[in-house]
Amino acid sequence: MARGGFYAVQNGRSNGVFNTWEDCKSQVSGYSGAVYKKFDTLPEAVAFSNRGSNRSDSGVDNSSNLRGNGSQETAEVIRSPPRDENPIPRDYGLGAHHRRNAPNHLSRNTESRSSGGSRGKSSRGGISKGHNSRPIARGLTFYAVKSSNPQVKDAIFENWSECRSYVTAIGGLSFKKFGSRSEALDFINGVSSKDYDYIGVGKDEFARLYARKAHSKGKLQRCNVYCDGSALGNGKESSRAGYGVYFENHPDQNISEPLTEGLPTNNRAEIQAVFSALDKIWTDLSQNESRVLFQIKTDSEYVSKLLNDRYMGYDTQKIQTLSNSDLIKPLIKKYAKVKKYYEVNKESFGDVPFKIEWVKGHAGEAGNEIADELARQGASRA
């Protein structure tokens, strides 16, 4: 039994069972209609959590940036107030659900970056162009929305009301408040001064090691890479977990493996799936010098948001406090390496930022369903 009991989330940003109040709070604070409860035993917690929606994006962030609605642990079922009663968030926010038709409006103050042709057939296309010629007023606030959802564009707003209406009830979105437009754009574009620290080499040394000597010839190819994790009997002592990676049109590259280290949970399997995909992509790019734009797709909102924006606000000490930090630290390092590889070789690949794309799980997307089956096969061999 975990020290202090088990915290079950039946309805939150991510449903599941968590070992600490901080982990639980990051999933429910500020989430409209959140339902959660503390239990003394794991089976009770799992049973309570399973009565909620069956989502595949279970995860933990431990982030202290979300404004909570109370810091005390509770043994009662808590239902959060309606969204309109919640205070404006200081920092990250999460779109709760997926909606196929995203809002078609953007703030009149949104700013544009070149779409440069998105990876695959994604419709994200960057930020819609708006009025950006006037000087920035002192004390102006900017709300940046970064999207992992291919059906919703990144956006920048100058008031919370417009930002809130844009992100409400849509999955795969993160948002953050900034004091300048340039900071907001850096957030959206994934600009991080810490990437080379995670990689372990400086910018110049990385370029010396991995910049291609000549412009790559041949046709630029694209490859969607679907990642998924599976835990058979998730939360039970007899649970078995595995992960799957599906390289579209390249079945010889597919991965289907049991999770052999740590607790056999769905969340760990999701993390390991994306790491394994990044590892194979890194080898293909850096050693084989293939000219392929890889697009990783996962139905884990936790993993997509972690890599697309959250890790940029973390330091090494913070990462060590996260659940599954033994997997998260190498995951971030590998992601940073692939991201920077595309950046230093943009003459070969184009100036399109590498990021993780979120897809809705079990919604009929063929690649996601195949990855799910590969993950189940891996779990069955655990």
LINBELNOR-V535470 format. One record per helix or strand. SS is the DSSP state (a for helix, b for strand). FROM is the first residue (numbers start at 1). TO is the last residue. If there is no record, write none. Layout:
ss = {SS & SS}
from = {FROM & FROM}
to = {TO & TO}
This chain:
ss = {b & b & a & b & a & b & a & b & b & b & b & a & b & a & a & a & b & b & a & b & a & b & a & a & a & a & a & b & a}
from = {6 & 16 & 21 & 35 & 42 & 78 & 83 & 93 & 142 & 149 & 155 & 160 & 173 & 181 & 195 & 203 & 221 & 240 & 251 & 255 & 266 & 292 & 301 & 310 & 316 & 325 & 346 & 357 & 366}
to = {11 & 18 & 28 & 39 & 50 & 79 & 85 & 94 & 147 & 149 & 157 & 167 & 178 & 189 & 199 & 210 & 232 & 247 & 253 & 258 & 286 & 298 & 308 & 313 & 321 & 344 & 349 & 358 & 380}
